[in-house]
Amino acid sequence: MLKPIKKLPEIIANKIAAGEVIERPVSVVKELVENAIDAESTRIRIDIDKGGTQLIRLSDNGVGMNRDDAILSLERHATSKIATDDDLFSIKTLGFRGEALPSIAAISKMTMITRTKTSELATEIQSEGGKVVSVNDAGAPQGTYISVNDLFFNTPARKKYLKSIRTEIGHIIDYISTVAVGFPDIHFRLFHNGKSVKNWPQVKELSSRIANVMGDDLYQKLYPVQYQNDNVSISGYVASPETSRKTSSTVIFVNGRSVKDRLINHAIFEGYRGRILKGQHPVAVLFLEVPFEDVDVNVHPAKHNVRFVHQGSIHQAIVSAIQNGLTQTNRKPWQSTPEPKLSNHNFIENKNDHLPPKIHYDNQESLVTSTKPHAVHENQEPSNYRHNTVVNKIDTHSQANLIEPKQQLNEPIFFEKLIYSDLRIIGQFKKTYIICENNDNLYLIDQHAAHERIVFERFKNALLSRNIPVQRLLIPETIELTYQQSSTFFEIIPELQKIGLDINHFGGNTFVVQSVPDILTGKNINHLFVEMADSLPDLKNTYPIEQAIEDCLILMACHSAIRAGQLLSTIEMQNILKELDQCDHPSQCPHGRPTCIQWNLTSIEKKFRRTG
């Protein structure tokens, strides 16, 4: 029997709201960090004990709150960031919901100490399970200090679903790493069980922060992207395809907010299409600026997802931005890496817009952060807190880890700018790799990958010009497909005919091929068509016909290219090198594998210990 409807007690309602926002310790860290960024902080320190289940403590040097605001911030639906309907549908801040602090307080024992620049004293508020226990004056520097103890102490059902300490701190490190990429003007420090885990000082250049966070090997392989249409402005960096990784390595910010979005991820992969292997993930950091009214950030309580008004336009813009950025990688492998145009990343100077701002260093000798509670003076260290951070003015000697190491890596590598056909062919290794040399460099060229790239681009160019040499088959080839395969083929037959494949429906699931592109003469046509049919998804599921045709071209190129294990004459090898020079993207085969790898004399002599 149904019970009568009753209004929930406030404590229960708060716990439900907290459950929507606070899923695990990293949720607390995320909300507190976003509030600190909104508060214009330039230094943020996070201390974690036992993966965040025992303690999460954040201190910042932001604008802080006065006494009345601090008390009100613990009330549900209280916020300084929205006031009207228009504000709700054009969110310009990170922590807009006004649910974070009361949600955190409802499921923990929390202490907050905060002071504005104009306040003589800080305000200290202690709460337990959402109930304010005490409000007192305290001595503390400008900024906010929040200590969250015993997370989920009063919601044991939620606490039992937490994973190991290692897993929970891993989530926190991942989040801080992501947000640090987006805000290079903020000094982030993360400690776990009293030990420093991550320390990212302020840097002048976004590329330096990307390399610091995501790996120093990226620094010389980052290429700026800049693109704009009527619905979005895109900036950031894409990494060279050879840096692709086995796990997701994209960082996406929409109006300064870190998000995970399927539409954007799909567009990124489309931008790298044909440059990375299947199963690999590209490395990219993108900042999207979208009119606030054209993006909904209120899709998920924890603000993980967004929804765009103009999805198609934004998808196209991301693909174009990445493809344009990657054109800088279309170089011969011995040419110097194009020096990243670091100054071209247009930071927005208005910090309140929460987009990566320009860094301006003044002449102050030092900045002192004392984030411990109860300090009687801003520069005094209270006994019950562990740290006092001093950041000297920027100096490339005393603060070398801020900028100097990356500047050394940024020196151009000088190789003679030649073309493939100018390489001297030494021979063939395992009937698979063409061995070449040039001055002090040794090269291995994968003959199948290289020829596959050549044939693929030949097919694409012929398709555009509608000038494909065709060979009519003496005996038409009969192809038997499954029902699902044949339904897909029905949709692309007109396009296949444009690339020289004269294929017609014979009845049922049977098709007849009467002519093929000249380069496919003598190949196993039946096997090719079955493989093409297997590789194509249902085109009705938003799979563009152009993409389906490109997939077919890739398979055709693979089937018609010179194979590994095939003996080549010197003339045949020279022809491959000459034709590579005509390719738009000679560095990778259409599947994304490299066509050429290189060693210089210095690295070879090191292996033989010939250098001193």
Secondary structure, 3 states (H helix, E strand, C coil): CCCCCCCCCHHHHHHHHHHHHCCCHHHHHHHHHHHHHHCCCCEEEEEEEHHHCCEEEEEECCCCCCHHHHHHCCCCCCCCCCCCHHHHCCCCCCCCCCCHHHHHHHCCEEEEEEECCCCCCEEEEEEECCEEEEEEEECCCCEEEEEEECCCCCCHHHHCCCCCHHHHHHHHHHHHHHHHHHCCCCEEEEEECCEEEEEECCCCCHHHHHHHHHCHHHHHHEEEEEEECCCCEEEEEEECHHHCECCCEEEEEECCEECCCHHHHHHHHHHCCCCCCCCCECEEEEEEECCHHHEECCCCCCCCCCEECCHHHHHHHHHHHHHHHHHHHCCCCCCCCCCCCHHHCCCCCCHHHCCCCCCCCCCCCEEEECCCCCCCCCCCCCCCCCCCEEEECCCCCCCCCCCHHHHHHCCCCCCCCCCHHHCEEEEEECCCEEEEEECCEEEEEEHHHHHHHHHHHHHHHHHHHCCCCEEEEEEEEEEECCHHHHHHHHHHHHHHHHCCCEEEEEECCEEEEEEEEHHHCCCCHHHHHHHHHHHCCCCCCCCCHHHHHHHHHHHHHHHHCCCCCCCCCHHHHHHHHHHHCCCCCCCECCCCCECEEEEEHHHHHHHCCCCC
